[in-house]
Each structure stands twice: as C-alpha cells, then as structure tokens.
Amino acid sequence: MLEKRSITIAGHRTSLALEAEFWSALETIAARDGLSMSQLIGAIDAARAASAPDRPLASAARVYALTHKLNSPDGHTA
C-alpha cells in the first residue's frame, strides 16, 4: 500500500506516494547523511531534473533508495 506524504522542496509543497519500505529506506539514508527528508528528496529531485526530467519523482526516489541499498557494502542502507 502506498503512503502519501507532503514534502517541501525548494519552498514548494508537493506530495509523494511511496511504499512504506521505501520511506523507511529513505529515512535511514537521510539520518545517516545528516539530512532532513525534505533535503534528501530535494537532492533526488534536483538529480532527476538534470538527468531524467521525464521520470516521476516517486520513481526517482525508489531508484535512489534501491541504488543505495545495492551499493552499500553489506547490502543494507544503514
């Protein structure tokens, strides 16, 4: 089931719907990197806009979380 959250990115409110597992992974990444969720999603959005502007933000967030999981030495985001 999708969990919808409101996020502020660059001063604008937007909503993002992701599965709870992806929210959990993103929260772990944000905490590890010392970022707020808005900062992390903002960074994901900026990268998406530069490299794949037609990709929905939710898809970019999922790919980011998955990429971080696959690239961590132990297979975990924490």
Backbone bond lengths (Angstrom), bond angles and torsions (degrees), N, CA, C in turn:
res aa  C-N    CA-C-N  psi(-1)  N-CA   C-N-CA  omega(-1)  CA-C   N-CA-C  phi
1 M - - - 1.437 - - 1.525 108.92 -
2 L 1.310 115.86 141.12 1.453 121.17 179.78 1.522 111.09 -81.62
3 E 1.311 114.80 142.39 1.462 122.55 177.00 1.525 106.45 -114.28
4 K 1.327 116.57 120.38 1.456 121.31 -176.73 1.526 109.31 -96.70
5 R 1.334 116.03 131.24 1.468 121.63 177.49 1.519 109.34 -130.23
6 S 1.330 115.15 149.71 1.459 121.15 173.82 1.515 108.33 -94.87
7 I 1.313 115.70 133.27 1.462 123.08 -177.49 1.525 107.38 -130.76
8 T 1.328 116.79 143.44 1.453 121.10 172.79 1.522 108.39 -99.82
9 I 1.325 115.33 122.65 1.458 122.22 179.00 1.523 107.40 -123.75
10 A 1.324 116.10 119.67 1.465 121.70 178.66 1.530 111.12 52.38
11 G 1.321 116.19 40.79 1.460 121.35 176.81 1.518 115.48 81.61
12 H 1.317 117.43 2.60 1.467 121.13 -179.73 1.520 109.76 -117.06
13 R 1.335 116.08 135.45 1.461 121.30 177.30 1.516 109.23 -81.82
14 T 1.310 115.17 137.07 1.459 121.28 174.52 1.517 107.35 -143.93
15 S 1.300 116.41 159.04 1.462 119.16 176.76 1.521 108.33 -111.51
16 L 1.309 113.62 148.26 1.453 120.94 -176.95 1.523 107.64 -135.87
17 A 1.311 116.86 128.91 1.463 121.94 -179.82 1.525 109.21 -111.85
18 L 1.344 114.98 118.41 1.463 122.10 178.67 1.520 109.48 -136.87
19 E 1.310 116.16 160.73 1.453 120.92 172.85 1.530 108.67 -68.43
20 A 1.330 115.88 151.06 1.468 121.18 -177.42 1.523 111.94 -55.80
21 E 1.319 117.32 -35.06 1.464 120.74 -179.45 1.533 111.92 -64.32
22 F 1.326 115.86 -36.66 1.464 119.04 177.71 1.523 110.94 -71.98
23 W 1.335 117.65 -39.29 1.465 119.39 175.77 1.528 109.78 -60.21
24 S 1.308 116.99 -42.55 1.458 121.03 179.85 1.526 111.24 -61.88
25 A 1.326 116.98 -44.62 1.463 120.96 178.79 1.522 110.81 -62.83
26 L 1.317 117.27 -43.30 1.460 120.84 179.70 1.527 111.47 -66.37
27 E 1.327 117.52 -37.98 1.467 120.76 176.61 1.525 110.55 -62.54
28 T 1.326 117.06 -40.67 1.458 121.68 178.69 1.528 110.54 -64.17
29 I 1.332 116.48 -44.83 1.461 121.14 179.24 1.526 110.27 -62.84
30 A 1.327 117.02 -45.54 1.471 120.84 -179.66 1.524 110.97 -61.08
31 A 1.321 117.14 -44.84 1.465 120.97 179.78 1.526 110.66 -63.81
32 R 1.306 116.49 -43.82 1.461 120.99 179.83 1.525 111.48 -60.66
33 D 1.341 115.64 -38.01 1.456 120.94 -176.48 1.530 113.08 -91.91
34 G 1.343 117.17 1.05 1.452 121.05 178.76 1.520 113.65 69.44
35 L 1.323 116.47 34.38 1.461 122.54 -178.78 1.517 110.90 -114.88
36 S 1.310 116.01 152.40 1.463 119.35 168.52 1.528 107.33 -77.39
37 M 1.316 116.94 164.51 1.464 120.29 178.07 1.535 109.71 -62.65
38 S 1.332 117.10 -38.62 1.471 119.94 178.07 1.524 111.65 -62.34
39 Q 1.325 116.84 -40.48 1.460 120.07 178.17 1.525 111.45 -64.80
40 L 1.324 116.38 -43.67 1.461 119.86 179.77 1.524 110.94 -64.52
41 I 1.316 117.25 -48.39 1.470 120.08 179.72 1.522 110.43 -63.95
42 G 1.330 117.20 -35.68 1.462 120.73 176.09 1.517 111.77 -62.00
43 A 1.332 116.90 -41.53 1.464 120.90 177.73 1.527 110.78 -65.83
44 I 1.322 116.45 -41.34 1.476 120.63 177.25 1.524 109.42 -61.98
45 D 1.329 116.83 -42.78 1.462 121.67 -179.47 1.530 111.08 -64.37
46 A 1.330 117.27 -42.08 1.462 120.46 179.62 1.527 111.03 -63.93
47 A 1.332 116.49 -42.34 1.463 120.27 178.35 1.531 110.63 -65.39
48 R 1.317 115.81 -40.12 1.472 120.50 178.69 1.515 110.43 -63.06
49 A 1.322 117.08 -44.24 1.465 121.33 -178.58 1.530 111.10 -62.33
50 A 1.334 115.86 -34.60 1.466 120.22 -178.81 1.528 112.83 -78.32
51 S 1.330 116.89 -35.49 1.467 118.70 -172.65 1.522 115.04 -107.72
52 A 1.310 116.93 -31.09 1.476 120.11 -176.96 1.524 109.88 -147.70
53 P 1.337 117.27 68.06 1.472 120.18 -173.46 1.527 114.82 -61.12
54 D 1.320 117.71 -20.18 1.466 119.95 179.24 1.530 112.33 -85.04
55 R 1.326 117.47 -9.80 1.472 121.44 -179.92 1.527 108.73 -76.70
56 P 1.318 118.23 130.62 1.466 120.26 175.88 1.534 110.86 -62.14
57 L 1.325 115.69 148.29 1.452 120.65 -179.52 1.529 111.52 -58.84
58 A 1.312 118.29 -39.76 1.468 120.75 179.25 1.528 110.54 -60.45
59 S 1.316 117.66 -41.67 1.466 120.68 178.04 1.521 110.62 -65.13
60 A 1.327 116.70 -42.38 1.464 120.61 178.87 1.527 110.79 -61.84
61 A 1.328 117.24 -39.33 1.464 121.10 178.91 1.528 110.84 -66.00
62 R 1.315 117.12 -40.73 1.468 119.92 177.67 1.524 111.51 -64.18
63 V 1.333 116.67 -45.17 1.462 120.76 179.41 1.525 109.73 -62.43
64 Y 1.328 118.00 -41.46 1.461 121.76 179.01 1.525 110.54 -60.37
65 A 1.316 116.88 -48.43 1.470 120.63 -179.83 1.526 110.78 -62.16
66 L 1.309 117.43 -44.37 1.460 121.48 179.89 1.521 111.14 -65.32
67 T 1.317 117.78 -43.00 1.458 122.01 179.17 1.521 110.67 -61.04
68 H 1.330 116.79 -42.80 1.462 119.54 178.55 1.528 111.32 -64.76
69 K 1.321 116.80 -36.59 1.464 119.44 178.33 1.528 110.66 -66.94
70 L 1.315 116.93 -44.07 1.454 120.95 -178.18 1.529 111.94 -69.74
71 N 1.314 117.30 -29.25 1.468 121.19 -176.68 1.522 113.48 -90.42
72 S 1.336 118.44 -5.90 1.459 119.27 178.56 1.526 108.48 -78.78
73 P 1.327 117.10 144.77 1.475 120.17 -175.25 1.526 114.85 -57.36
74 D 1.327 117.11 -34.46 1.457 119.79 -176.87 1.521 113.70 -103.66
75 G 1.349 116.26 5.28 1.459 119.69 179.69 1.519 114.03 81.91
76 H 1.343 116.61 8.30 1.467 121.55 -179.94 1.510 109.47 -117.67
77 T 1.351 115.91 152.46 1.456 119.81 179.41 1.513 111.78 -81.23
78 A 1.304 119.03 -12.77 1.459 120.36 -179.19 1.510 111.34 -98.91
